[in-house]
Amino acid sequence: MGLTDFLRSQFIEIIEWNDDSRDTLSFRYPDDDKEIKNGAQLIVRESQSVQFVYLGQYGDLFGPGKYALTTDNIPILSRLKGWKYGFESPFKADVYYLTTRLFTGNKWGTSNPVMVRDQDFGIVRVRAFGTYDFRIVDAPKFLKEVAGTDNHFRLDEFADVMRSRIVSVFSEALASSKVPVLDVATRYSELGNALLPLINPALGEKYGLAMPAFVIENVSVPPEVEQAMDKRASMAAVGNLNDYVKYQMAQGMEKGSSGVAGIGAEVAVGMSMAQQMFNQPGGVMAQTTPPAGAAAGAAIGGAIPETVGPADAAKALGVSEADVIASLEAGDLKGKRIGTQWRITKSALADFLK
């Protein structure tokens, strides 16, 4: 080997990198302490970009193409090194290849509940998970804030570094969007698209990333909030609770009748009997546990209490106690709550039946 061949072996003449891993985000070109020759060829393929770094300062950025590295096409690096009149000698610089293609199907999730303020339920703890797509759009910012000086920064490392940051951005976007929890739990795809305009500016400004797709696959809330949501949905499905209770009473009478022909008559008789029980003194509602030997269905005289509880009202109406309480809470049936107990007057029941 001649002196010329030896010197040539100490210089980098062609800089290129082929990625067959499909999971590399950034890769520092290995120089083995060699210097880059003046006029060396730089090859950047599609879905790649190259960032030069000199003494910790970011220099020139190259997109796809083939370049001869001279002072004419690396002006930033020339300024950093102080080449005022061109250069003939080799130079040292770190060369980072970055993959700019779209990385799809990356998972995200909240390891701990996220506290959000909801207009219906107040402060609610929310857990969520899903997937997102991203790509690198600002190489210097990505290298500085995410990859650092890692020689080979892979997707699994990115997931570990960014998981909490993605959740933080999601939490801030969800809080600023003021989307009700009821909508969060039912409209995943619409919510993901609605959050993108809030997530992308934060990701681009902080980490040099863009997120074309953000998918929410599941949102869960504490059991007590789920029960409140189920109750609200049930009330919305029922609509008019007054009509619903009457419908339930009619259904109960239908099960005890001999046929369809007797339904209408039994409904009318049942409502009439219920009215009589509360309008006449000594009615059925005044009864307590029948004494031993009393004939089934025998009426016992006595004063009827001015007010009754939900259980007695349910018996009179032929519905469940839960239906009566639901009507009381909705305001269709008038009553007074004393502590944890409801009390209903005879006149309120009579007005309800009318």
URRA-V908073 format. One record per pair of residues at least 24 apart in sequence whose C-alpha atoms are under 6 Angstrom apart, sorted by the first residue. I is the first residue (numbers start at 0). J is the second residue. D is the distance in whole Angstrom. If there is no record, write none. Layout:
# URRA-V908073
i=[I:I]
j=[J:J]
d=[D:D]
This chain:
# URRA-V908073
i=[9:10:10:10:11:11:12:12:13:13:13:14:15:22:22:23:24:24:24:24:25:25:25:25:26:26:26:26:27:27:27:28:28:34:34:34:35:35:36:37:38:38:38:39:39:40:40:41:41:46:46:46:47:47:47:48:48:49:49:50:50:51:51:52:52:53:99:99:101:101:102:102:103:104:104:104:105:105:106:117:125:125:126:126:127:127:128:129:129:129:130:131:131:131:132:132:133:133:134:134:135:136:136:137:140:140:141:141:144:172:184:187:191:240:241:248:248:273:274:277:305:306:306:306:307:307:308:308]
j=[33:34:35:36:35:36:36:39:39:40:41:41:42:153:154:153:97:98:152:153:96:97:151:152:95:96:150:151:94:95:150:94:95:89:90:91:89:90:89:89:67:68:69:67:68:66:67:65:66:98:99:100:97:98:99:96:97:95:96:94:95:93:94:92:93:92:134:135:133:134:132:133:132:130:131:132:130:131:130:179:219:220:218:219:217:218:217:214:215:216:214:212:213:214:210:212:209:210:208:209:208:207:208:207:206:207:206:207:206:197:218:215:215:326:331:317:318:315:349:345:344:342:343:344:342:343:341:342]
d=[6:5:6:5:5:6:6:4:6:5:6:5:5:6:5:4:6:5:6:6:6:4:6:5:6:5:6:5:6:4:5:5:6:6:5:5:5:5:4:5:5:5:5:6:5:6:5:6:5:6:5:5:6:5:5:6:5:6:5:6:5:6:5:6:5:5:6:5:6:5:6:5:4:5:6:6:5:5:4:6:6:5:6:5:6:4:6:5:5:5:5:5:4:6:6:5:6:4:6:6:5:6:5:4:6:5:5:5:6:6:6:5:6:6:6:5:6:6:6:5:6:6:5:4:6:5:6:5]
